[in-house]
Amino acid sequence: MQTAEVHAPGSQAGIVPATWRDLNDLRQLERVCFPKDSWPIWDLIGVLTLPSVVRLKAVADGKMVGFVAGDVRRAEDTAWIATIGVLPAYRRRGIASRLLAGVEQRVKEARMRLSVRISNQPAIKLYQQLGYQRVGAWPGYYQDGEDALVLEKYLGKE
């Protein structure tokens, strides 16, 4: 009798490219990770199909548990993390760090930027540990009026 291979919950997540076929999973992840600010469907379709976007997903336990999109802006020699999220049950396992590293490796631009809620201290701490530094703020950026911090990392690419 053969037995199916079983992975324990929380097994190592694989980081792989995301495609338009991930739309439903991404919609669910956005709703869970960003209940106040989840993107509308058209933005999700765009992030999954636009050619200037680097998109990666983290897969564990047979499902998407994380996602990142890097929006390349060649004219500015900058890429922006348009969105990054990891399901709560899978946080603090290095998945967000691996997603960011994946985008950083795939872009040719010298700088990576992102915005983050000023109240999201765990994310800010992670980004700072990964070499991101504050370069600005956007007052009232989020729908509820909360400010966003703008962080940047120099990638050393020319």
DALIN-V886869 format. One record per residue. PHI is phi in whole degrees, 0 to 359 (NA if undefined). BURIAL is # if it has 24 or more other C-alpha atoms within 12 Angstrom, else .. D_FIRST is the distance of its C-alpha to the first C-alpha in whole Angstrom. Layout:
BEGIN
<<PHI:BURIAL:D_FIRST> <PHI:BURIAL:D_FIRST>>
END
This chain:
BEGIN
<<NA:.:0> <273:.:4> <244:.:7> <287:.:10> <292:.:13> <245:.:15> <254:.:19> <294:.:21> <306:.:24> <86:#:27> <299:.:25> <307:.:27> <278:#:29> <271:#:29> <253:#:32> <222:#:33> <298:#:35> <260:#:36> <226:#:37> <300:#:38> <292:.:35> <269:#:34> <305:#:37> <295:.:36> <295:#:34> <293:#:37> <302:#:39> <294:#:37> <299:#:37> <300:#:41> <296:.:41> <286:.:40> <283:#:41> <229:#:45> <300:.:45> <274:.:49> <225:.:49> <299:.:46> <288:#:47> <291:.:48> <304:.:45> <295:.:48> <293:.:48> <293:#:44> <299:#:44> <299:.:47> <294:#:45> <268:#:42> <231:.:44> <297:.:47> <291:.:47> <273:.:49> <251:#:46> <269:#:43> <230:#:40> <228:#:37> <233:#:34> <257:#:32> <239:#:29> <214:#:26> <53:.:23> <77:.:23> <213:#:27> <288:#:31> <243:#:32> <200:#:35> <206:#:37> <217:#:41> <229:#:43> <250:#:46> <268:#:49> <278:#:51> <237:.:55> <302:.:56> <300:.:60> <264:.:59> <55:.:57> <222:#:55> <242:#:51> <249:#:51> <284:#:48> <287:#:48> <201:#:45> <211:#:42> <206:#:40> <228:#:37> <304:#:35> <308:.:37> <292:.:33> <247:#:33> <284:.:36> <66:.:38> <236:.:35> <87:#:37> <293:#:35> <299:#:39> <299:#:40> <290:#:38> <296:#:38> <299:#:42> <300:#:42> <298:#:40> <291:#:43> <303:#:45> <289:.:44> <272:#:44> <267:#:48> <258:#:51> <287:#:53> <281:#:55> <230:#:54> <240:#:51> <236:#:53> <204:#:51> <241:#:52> <211:#:51> <303:#:52> <298:#:55> <274:.:53> <273:.:50> <299:.:50> <300:.:47> <292:#:47> <300:#:50> <298:.:49> <299:#:46> <300:#:48> <295:.:51> <297:.:49> <270:#:47> <101:.:51> <276:#:52> <233:#:56> <292:#:58> <236:.:60> <175:.:61> <212:.:60> <241:.:60> <298:.:62> <61:.:61> <295:.:58> <276:.:55> <305:.:56> <272:.:57> <92:.:59> <290:.:57> <283:.:58> <247:#:56> <270:#:56> <252:#:56> <243:#:54> <220:#:55> <231:#:53> <276:.:55> <267:#:52> <74:.:54> <256:.:54> <237:.:57>>
END
